[in-house]
Amino acid sequence: MHPDLMYFQVAGNELWRIGVVFFILLVSFVVGRIAAYLMSRGAKLKEEAGEELTLAKLVLRSASGPVAFLIFAGALNIAFLFLRMSEPVRQTADTVVQLLISVGIAYFLYRLVDIGDY
């Protein structure tokens, strides 16, 4: 690899920092999808046998969607730590992450409304 390529800068950040950010986000997508799959699979376990749905299974089923979004928001917060940003940009990035976490929690609460149907 060309030595100057590692020190090539975009908006004051070296190329390796941007690569780390994209890698963290990619890993968060994969982990989020796996967690959502495991939660929904755990909620459906023994459901086919006619077993009564418990509250825990309903919560697992409802939380399987928002968990991937919340994992992404947390990973975005971690990824921003690797970037060099000015203080106003850092504050804006922190506000965006807080907003995404709030939306994820609201989405989780919205999905909990489905429990009342059962």
Residue pairs with C-beta under 8 A, 6 or more apart in sequence:
5 15
6 14
6 15
6 16
7 14
7 15
8 14
8 15
9 15
10 18
12 84
12 85
13 83
13 84
17 82
17 83
17 84
18 83
20 79
20 82
21 79
21 80
21 82
21 83
24 75
24 78
24 79
24 82
25 72
25 75
25 76
25 79
27 75
28 71
28 72
28 74
28 75
28 76
29 68
29 72
31 71
31 75
32 67
32 68
32 69
32 71
32 72
33 68
35 67
35 68
35 71
36 64
36 65
36 67
36 68
37 64
39 60
39 61
39 63
39 64
39 67
40 60
40 61
40 64
42 57
42 60
43 57
43 58
43 60
43 61
43 64
44 61
47 53
47 57
53 118
55 115
58 114
58 115
58 118
59 112
59 115
61 114
62 108
62 111
62 112
62 114
62 115
63 108
63 111
65 107
65 111
66 104
66 105
66 107
66 108
66 111
69 100
69 103
69 104
69 107
70 101
70 104
70 105
70 108
72 100
73 97
73 100
73 101
73 104
74 101
76 97
76 100
77 94
77 97
80 90
80 93
80 94
80 97
85 93
